[in-house]
C-alpha cells in the first residue's frame, strides 16, 4: 500500500520548532518517505483512533500488456471487466455493515462493523479506479472488497451475491485479496 496522505503521532523531548520538524525528519528518512507538515497536538491525540473518515483509491491497469512504470502502483488485469456489474455490486457495500467477510487475518480491530460512505468506480484511460471512503477499515478490507468486485467484473458474482457474502461474515465467501501495489491512502479526516 502507498500513502499520499498519512498522519502519524509521536512524543519527543526535542525542542525543534514545528515549522522546522519536517526538514529535520526528512534528513533522516529514506527517500520514499517525506514529511510535509508537523503540528503540536494534545498529548492524548492518536492518529488512528481519532480519524473520522479515511479515503482510499485502488487502481487497476487494463489492457493486454502491463506497464513497467505502473507495476508498483496498480494491479494489471489484461482481460475485460464488466464495469456495470461491478458498479451494481459496489452499491451493496454502502452503509453500515458487519465486514467480517472482508477482514484479513491478523486484524486487531475489536469491531468488524464499519460504515462505507462512498464507493465509486471510474474508468480513466486504461485504468479502473476505485474510490472508497469510510468511517474506518479492517485489515485488508479495501483490497478484499476490490478483489470481490473484480469477481463481479468477471461475471462470477453479482449484487445479490454481495449481500449474501456480507451476511455470511466468513472471509472464505468473499473474493481474493487484491494485490497491495494498487492501493493508496489519499485522505484522512479528523
Secondary structure, DSSP 8 states (H G I E B T S, - for coil): -EESS------------HHHHHHHHHTTS-TT----------TT--TTTT-SEEEEEEEEEESSS--TTTTTTSEEE-S---HHHHHHHHHTT-EEEE-GGG--TT---S--EEEEEEEEEEEETTEEEEEEEES---TTHHHHHHHHHHHHHTTS--HHHHHHHHHHT-GGGS-----GGGEEEEEEE-
